[in-house]
Amino acid sequence: MTEAAPSFEGLLREALAPVEPPADLAERLELTLTSITELAAEELEAWELSAMRDPRNWARPAAALVVGTSAGVALVLLRARRRPHSPAGSLDAVRGTAERALEDIGREARKLLGDR
């Protein structure tokens, strides 16, 4: 019974070892989120307002709205997080970091929305 304990711990250590994500993970995630956002926008553009009378037709546009908004928000946060930030050492640094984060989020949202 004492021989099984070290091998069990070794197996756990091996199974729980940290794994580095692929180098292009952020780029692939950004491409995927961008395509989801574009597909949702296309779905909403193709929806006819005359179909609004029948509630059975609301599922696809509602799903496109939820999925597109979620993907857009995730894309904005991903791009804003990628920007370098200075380390927070004081209250002014924290406030500056928060202001830069809000500016980054606004800038990325404007990029996604275009000139709308």
LUMROKE-577902 format. One line per 10 residues: number of its first residue (from 1); for each residue z negated, x negated, y of N, C-alpha, C, O, CB. Coordinates in nm, 3 decimals. Glycine has a CB too. Layout:
BEGIN
NUM) Z X Y Z X Y Z X Y Z X Y Z X Y  ...
END
This chain:
BEGIN
1) 0.000 -0.082 -0.119 0.000 0.000 0.000 0.000 -0.086 0.125 0.050 -0.043 0.229 -0.120 0.093 0.000  -0.054 -0.206 0.118 -0.053 -0.294 0.234 0.085 -0.353 0.258 0.116 -0.390 0.371 -0.154 -0.405 0.216  0.169 -0.363 0.155 0.302 -0.418 0.172 0.395 -0.320 0.244 0.487 -0.363 0.314 0.360 -0.456 0.038  0.372 -0.191 0.229 0.458 -0.091 0.292 0.435 -0.082 0.442 0.527 -0.049 0.516 0.435 0.046 0.227  0.313 -0.110 0.488 0.282 -0.098 0.630 0.364 -0.193 0.716 0.420 -0.147 0.816 0.134 -0.123 0.653  0.375 -0.323 0.685 0.455 -0.410 0.771 0.603 -0.371 0.773 0.666 -0.376 0.879 0.440 -0.553 0.725  0.659 -0.333 0.660 0.800 -0.296 0.660 0.822 -0.164 0.735 0.925 -0.145 0.799 0.852 -0.284 0.516  0.724 -0.076 0.727 0.734 0.050 0.803 0.729 0.020 0.953 0.806 0.078 1.029 0.621 0.148 0.763  0.640 -0.067 0.994 0.632 -0.104 1.136 0.760 -0.175 1.180 0.809 -0.153 1.291 0.510 -0.195 1.161  0.814 -0.259 1.093 0.940 -0.326 1.125 1.054 -0.227 1.141 1.137 -0.241 1.230 0.974 -0.427 1.018
11) 1.057 -0.129 1.054 1.160 -0.026 1.064 1.147 0.054 1.194 1.246 0.085 1.260 1.154 0.069 0.944  1.023 0.087 1.228 1.000 0.160 1.353 1.041 0.075 1.473 1.106 0.124 1.566 0.852 0.201 1.365  1.002 -0.051 1.471 1.036 -0.141 1.581 1.189 -0.152 1.595 1.242 -0.150 1.706 0.974 -0.281 1.558  1.257 -0.161 1.483 1.403 -0.171 1.485 1.466 -0.040 1.533 1.563 -0.042 1.609 1.454 -0.206 1.346  1.412 0.072 1.490 1.468 0.202 1.527 1.444 0.235 1.674 1.526 0.302 1.736 1.409 0.310 1.440  1.333 0.188 1.729 1.298 0.221 1.866 1.333 0.110 1.965 1.287 0.113 2.079 1.151 0.253 1.876  1.412 0.014 1.923 1.452 -0.095 2.013 1.541 -0.039 2.123 1.625 0.048 2.097 1.526 -0.207 1.935  1.524 -0.088 2.246 1.608 -0.038 2.356 1.755 -0.070 2.334 1.790 -0.175 2.280 1.561 -0.098 2.490  1.840 0.022 2.375 1.983 0.007 2.360 2.045 0.010 2.499 2.019 0.101 2.578 2.044 0.118 2.268  2.127 -0.090 2.528 2.195 -0.094 2.656 2.315 0.001 2.653 2.392 0.000 2.556 2.240 -0.239 2.690
21) 2.332 0.083 2.758 2.448 0.172 2.761 2.577 0.091 2.782 2.571 -0.021 2.833 2.432 0.278 2.872  2.690 0.145 2.744 2.817 0.076 2.766 2.839 0.050 2.915 2.791 0.125 3.000 2.935 0.157 2.708  2.911 -0.056 2.945 2.932 -0.095 3.085 3.009 0.012 3.163 2.985 0.030 3.282 3.008 -0.227 3.092  3.100 0.083 3.098 3.181 0.182 3.168 3.126 0.324 3.158 3.198 0.420 3.184 3.322 0.178 3.114  3.001 0.338 3.120 2.943 0.472 3.103 2.945 0.551 3.233 2.982 0.669 3.234 2.800 0.461 3.050  2.904 0.488 3.343 2.901 0.560 3.472 3.041 0.604 3.513 3.058 0.715 3.564 2.840 0.470 3.582  3.139 0.520 3.491 3.276 0.556 3.528 3.328 0.670 3.442 3.392 0.763 3.493 3.368 0.435 3.514  3.300 0.664 3.311 3.343 0.773 3.222 3.273 0.904 3.258 3.335 1.010 3.258 3.315 0.736 3.074  3.144 0.895 3.289 3.069 1.014 3.328 3.124 1.072 3.458 3.138 1.194 3.471 2.920 0.981 3.345  3.156 0.985 3.553 3.213 1.033 3.680 3.348 1.100 3.658 3.375 1.204 3.717 3.227 0.917 3.778
31) 3.432 1.041 3.574 3.563 1.103 3.545 3.546 1.239 3.478 3.618 1.334 3.510 3.646 1.010 3.456  3.453 1.247 3.384 3.429 1.373 3.314 3.378 1.481 3.410 3.426 1.594 3.408 3.329 1.353 3.199  3.281 1.444 3.494 3.227 1.541 3.590 3.333 1.584 3.690 3.339 1.701 3.729 3.106 1.483 3.664  3.417 1.491 3.733 3.525 1.525 3.826 3.623 1.623 3.762 3.664 1.720 3.825 3.598 1.398 3.871  3.660 1.597 3.638 3.755 1.688 3.572 3.693 1.825 3.548 3.763 1.926 3.560 3.803 1.628 3.439  3.565 1.831 3.516 3.498 1.961 3.498 3.496 2.037 3.629 3.523 2.157 3.633 3.354 1.942 3.446  3.465 1.967 3.738 3.461 2.032 3.869 3.599 2.084 3.908 3.611 2.195 3.959 3.409 1.933 3.976  3.703 2.004 3.883 3.839 2.048 3.916 3.882 2.167 3.830 3.945 2.260 3.881 3.936 1.933 3.897  3.849 2.164 3.701 3.885 2.276 3.614 3.814 2.405 3.658 3.874 2.513 3.656 3.849 2.244 3.467  3.688 2.393 3.697 3.615 2.510 3.743 3.676 2.564 3.872 3.688 2.685 3.890 3.467 2.477 3.763
41) 3.715 2.474 3.962 3.778 2.518 4.087 3.912 2.587 4.060 3.943 2.688 4.123 3.799 2.398 4.182  3.990 2.533 3.967 4.116 2.597 3.930 4.094 2.736 3.871 4.169 2.829 3.900 4.193 2.510 3.831  3.991 2.748 3.788 3.959 2.877 3.728 3.923 2.979 3.836 3.966 3.095 3.831 3.844 2.863 3.626  3.845 2.936 3.933 3.806 3.027 4.041 3.924 3.063 4.130 3.934 3.176 4.178 3.694 2.966 4.125  4.015 2.967 4.154 4.132 2.995 4.236 4.227 3.094 4.167 4.292 3.174 4.233 4.206 2.866 4.268  4.233 3.087 4.034 4.324 3.174 3.959 4.269 3.316 3.945 4.343 3.407 3.908 4.351 3.116 3.822  4.143 3.335 3.973 4.081 3.465 3.956 4.127 3.560 4.066 4.126 3.524 4.184 3.928 3.454 3.955  4.166 3.677 4.028 4.215 3.775 4.124 4.101 3.865 4.169 4.020 3.909 4.089 4.328 3.859 4.063  4.097 3.891 4.298 3.990 3.975 4.353 4.000 4.119 4.304 3.901 4.191 4.300 3.993 3.972 4.505  4.119 4.160 4.268 4.135 4.298 4.219 4.062 4.319 4.087 4.027 4.431 4.052 4.283 4.332 4.203
51) 4.038 4.210 4.014 3.968 4.221 3.886 3.817 4.236 3.905 3.745 4.255 3.807 3.996 4.100 3.799  3.770 4.229 4.026 3.626 4.236 4.052 3.570 4.376 4.027 3.449 4.392 4.011 3.598 4.195 4.195  3.653 4.474 4.023 3.606 4.611 4.002 3.546 4.630 3.863 3.453 4.708 3.846 3.720 4.708 4.022  3.599 4.558 3.767 3.551 4.571 3.629 3.451 4.460 3.598 3.489 4.343 3.595 3.671 4.567 3.529  3.324 4.492 3.574 3.222 4.390 3.547 3.248 4.307 3.421 3.194 4.198 3.406 3.088 4.455 3.535  3.331 4.358 3.331 3.363 4.280 3.211 3.442 4.154 3.246 3.444 4.059 3.168 3.441 4.366 3.112  3.507 4.154 3.360 3.587 4.038 3.402 3.506 3.934 3.479 3.562 3.833 3.521 3.703 4.085 3.486  3.378 3.957 3.499 3.297 3.868 3.581 3.248 3.745 3.504 3.206 3.648 3.567 3.178 3.942 3.635  3.253 3.744 3.373 3.193 3.635 3.294 3.262 3.501 3.320 3.195 3.401 3.344 3.199 3.669 3.145  3.393 3.497 3.315 3.463 3.370 3.333 3.444 3.311 3.472 3.413 3.193 3.484 3.612 3.388 3.306
61) 3.460 3.390 3.579 3.436 3.332 3.712 3.290 3.291 3.732 3.263 3.190 3.796 3.477 3.431 3.820  3.197 3.369 3.678 3.057 3.332 3.692 3.027 3.203 3.618 2.955 3.117 3.669 2.966 3.445 3.641  3.081 3.188 3.498 3.062 3.064 3.422 3.128 2.947 3.494 3.071 2.838 3.500 3.121 3.077 3.279  3.247 2.968 3.548 3.315 2.861 3.622 3.235 2.821 3.745 3.229 2.703 3.779 3.456 2.905 3.663  3.175 2.917 3.811 3.094 2.888 3.929 2.971 2.806 3.892 2.940 2.707 3.958 3.052 3.018 3.999  2.901 2.846 3.786 2.780 2.775 3.744 2.814 2.635 3.695 2.749 2.538 3.734 2.708 2.854 3.634  2.914 2.624 3.609 2.951 2.494 3.553 3.006 2.402 3.661 2.971 2.284 3.668 3.055 2.511 3.439  3.092 2.454 3.746 3.150 2.373 3.853 3.046 2.325 3.952 3.049 2.210 3.995 3.257 2.452 3.926  2.954 2.412 3.989 2.847 2.374 4.081 2.757 2.269 4.018 2.720 2.171 4.084 2.765 2.497 4.123  2.721 2.289 3.893 2.635 2.191 3.824 2.703 2.055 3.814 2.640 1.952 3.840 2.598 2.242 3.684
71) 2.829 2.054 3.776 2.902 1.928 3.764 2.919 1.862 3.901 2.909 1.740 3.912 3.039 1.950 3.699  2.943 1.941 4.003 2.956 1.886 4.138 2.827 1.824 4.188 2.829 1.715 4.246 3.001 1.994 4.233  2.716 1.892 4.166 2.587 1.837 4.207 2.555 1.709 4.130 2.507 1.612 4.188 2.475 1.941 4.184  2.582 1.710 3.999 2.559 1.589 3.919 2.647 1.474 3.966 2.603 1.360 3.969 2.585 1.618 3.769  2.769 1.504 4.004 2.861 1.401 4.054 2.812 1.344 4.187 2.816 1.223 4.208 3.002 1.458 4.069  2.768 1.430 4.276 2.714 1.385 4.405 2.592 1.296 4.383 2.581 1.190 4.444 2.676 1.506 4.495  2.502 1.338 4.295 2.383 1.258 4.269 2.418 1.125 4.202 2.358 1.023 4.234 2.286 1.336 4.182  2.513 1.126 4.111 2.554 1.002 4.045 2.612 0.904 4.145 2.579 0.785 4.141 2.657 1.033 3.935  2.698 0.951 4.233 2.758 0.862 4.333 2.656 0.815 4.436 2.660 0.700 4.479 2.873 0.932 4.403  2.565 0.902 4.475 2.463 0.863 4.573 2.365 0.763 4.512 2.319 0.673 4.581 2.387 0.987 4.624
81) 2.335 0.778 4.386 2.241 0.687 4.320 2.301 0.548 4.301 2.228 0.450 4.293 2.199 0.743 4.185  2.432 0.540 4.293 2.498 0.413 4.271 2.490 0.321 4.393 2.509 0.200 4.381 2.643 0.436 4.234  2.464 0.377 4.510 2.455 0.296 4.631 2.328 0.210 4.628 2.224 0.257 4.583 2.456 0.387 4.757  2.336 0.085 4.675 2.216 -0.001 4.676 2.116 0.045 4.782 2.153 0.085 4.892 2.256 -0.147 4.702  1.989 0.037 4.745 1.882 0.076 4.836 1.783 -0.039 4.846 1.764 -0.114 4.750 1.811 0.206 4.789  1.720 -0.052 4.962 1.621 -0.158 4.979 1.489 -0.115 4.916 1.461 0.005 4.908 1.601 -0.193 5.129  1.407 -0.211 4.872 1.279 -0.176 4.810 1.184 -0.113 4.911 1.180 -0.153 5.028 1.214 -0.299 4.747  1.107 -0.016 4.865 1.014 0.055 4.953 0.883 -0.020 4.959 0.816 -0.037 4.857 0.992 0.201 4.905  0.846 -0.065 5.079 0.720 -0.138 5.093 0.624 -0.068 5.187 0.503 -0.090 5.181 0.746 -0.278 5.143  0.677 0.015 5.275 0.592 0.083 5.372 0.642 0.224 5.393 0.743 0.266 5.336 0.587 0.005 5.505
91) 0.570 0.296 5.477 0.609 0.435 5.504 0.745 0.441 5.573 0.824 0.531 5.546 0.503 0.504 5.591  0.772 0.345 5.663 0.903 0.342 5.729 1.015 0.316 5.629 1.123 0.373 5.641 0.905 0.235 5.838  0.989 0.230 5.532 1.091 0.202 5.430 1.117 0.325 5.345 1.232 0.353 5.309 1.046 0.084 5.340  1.012 0.399 5.313 1.029 0.522 5.234 1.109 0.624 5.313 1.199 0.688 5.258 0.892 0.581 5.195  1.078 0.639 5.440 1.152 0.733 5.524 1.298 0.690 5.538 1.388 0.773 5.532 1.085 0.745 5.663  1.320 0.560 5.557 1.456 0.509 5.568 1.535 0.531 5.440 1.652 0.568 5.444 1.454 0.360 5.601  1.469 0.510 5.326 1.535 0.532 5.198 1.571 0.679 5.181 1.681 0.711 5.134 1.445 0.486 5.082  1.480 0.768 5.220 1.507 0.912 5.209 1.622 0.952 5.301 1.708 1.031 5.262 1.381 0.993 5.244  1.623 0.897 5.423 1.732 0.929 5.516 1.866 0.880 5.463 1.966 0.951 5.471 1.704 0.868 5.653  1.868 0.758 5.409 1.993 0.705 5.353 2.038 0.787 5.233 2.158 0.810 5.214 1.976 0.557 5.313
101) 1.942 0.830 5.152 1.978 0.912 5.035 2.040 1.043 5.079 2.140 1.087 5.022 1.853 0.938 4.947  1.983 1.107 5.180 2.039 1.232 5.231 2.178 1.210 5.292 2.268 1.292 5.274 1.945 1.295 5.335  2.195 1.099 5.363 2.326 1.068 5.419 2.428 1.044 5.308 2.541 1.091 5.316 2.318 0.944 5.511  2.387 0.972 5.204 2.476 0.946 5.090 2.516 1.076 5.022 2.632 1.096 4.988 2.410 0.853 4.988  2.418 1.163 5.002 2.446 1.292 4.937 2.542 1.374 5.022 2.635 1.435 4.970 2.315 1.370 4.912  2.520 1.375 5.153 2.610 1.447 5.243 2.750 1.390 5.241 2.847 1.465 5.239 2.555 1.445 5.383  2.761 1.257 5.243 2.890 1.191 5.242 2.966 1.221 5.113 3.085 1.251 5.115 2.873 1.040 5.259  2.896 1.212 5.000 2.962 1.239 4.872 3.001 1.386 4.860 3.105 1.417 4.803 2.870 1.200 4.756  2.918 1.476 4.912 2.953 1.618 4.909 3.077 1.646 4.992 3.164 1.724 4.952 2.836 1.704 4.960  3.086 1.580 5.109 3.206 1.597 5.193 3.330 1.542 5.124 3.438 1.599 5.137 3.186 1.526 5.329
111) 3.316 1.430 5.048 3.429 1.375 4.974 3.478 1.475 4.870 3.598 1.495 4.852 3.391 1.241 4.908  3.383 1.537 4.800 3.421 1.631 4.694 3.482 1.758 4.752 3.578 1.811 4.695 3.301 1.666 4.610  3.429 1.806 4.861 3.476 1.931 4.918 3.599 1.913 5.005 3.669 2.010 5.036 3.366 1.995 4.999  3.627 1.791 5.046 3.742 1.767 5.131 3.715 1.815 5.272 3.604 1.800 5.322 3.867 1.835 5.074  3.813 1.871 5.334 3.800 1.919 5.472 3.775 2.068 5.479 3.813 2.133 5.576 3.926 1.885 5.551  3.712 2.122 5.379 3.688 2.267 5.376 3.582 2.305 5.474 3.548 2.423 5.485 3.648 2.312 5.238
END
